Amino acid sequence: MKLLYALVIPLAVGLAAALFTARGVHGWYLHLHKPPFTPPDWIFAPVWTLLYILMGIGLYLVWKLPEGTRLRRVSLLVFGVQLGLNFCWSLIFFVGHDPGLALVDISMLWLTILVMIVSFIQVREAAGLLQVPYVLWVSFATVLNYSIWDLNH
């Protein structure tokens, strides 16, 4: 049952964020200047779905360990913080139309993902390694966010 919950939690947050993103992609976002390396819109849904699944598997590997260890609690807390920052980015960027503030959020997200990876690795190595594609994608997304901000402010 924990595996199911661990998968549903990030996927549900991702779905909620996608609803906000979908509104913005077809409006304000269309009129922004974007760098030439901007991926096509269709790539984001499958990439994020895979990343949310990997997050969920990593969460499960940490969550299923016996309760009571400080490192497990900290890892779960950091997971929650990064998931919250992940969700907030969509609100800030696509609803708030604020690439500058979104850049601050995604920078904090990137750092939090690194902390999560280190924390997860200390609990269960595979859990942390499963997050490497996530930090790589968010690294790219951070550069993209910066470029959009730079081209439009």
Buried (B, 14 or more C-beta within 10 A) or exposed (E): EEBEEBBEBBBEBBEEBBEBBBBBBEEBBEEBEBEEEEEEEEEBEEBBBEBBBBBBBBBBBBBEBEEEEEEBEBBBEBBBBBBBBBBBBBBBBBEBBBBBBBBEBBBBBBEBBBBBBEBBBBBBEEBBBBBEBBBEBBEEBBEBBBBBBEEEE
